[in-house]
Amino acid sequence: MNTPGFVKAVNRINWCGGFSPNIIGCAPAPGNGILVVRFTSSLEGILWAHEHGHTRGLRHRNSSTAVMAPSIANTRNVPSQVPASLQNTFGVT
């Protein structure tokens, strides 16, 4: 993923710093591009916000409700964690 400033939607990701099955997003921290697998419409905004967080230098957090948790679930408290200026960008409200 050496193409800067781009979002690439792909069918599958098997490697993101190491081999792992079922990876749905990958981004360098910090960096300038993200790689995502299309996901459920209700959670895709969270996935994109999470990967964008990596590009801004954010690491995973050990909180099941954090956008930067290592796995995705519908328990994220997105509005309080994503700045209002970015909520429309990532499709979260």
ABEGO torsion letter per residue (X at the ends): XABBGBBBBBABBABBGEBBBGBABBBBOBBABBBBBBBBAAAAAAAAAAAAAAAAGBBBBBBAABAABABBBAABBAAAABBAAAAAAAGBX
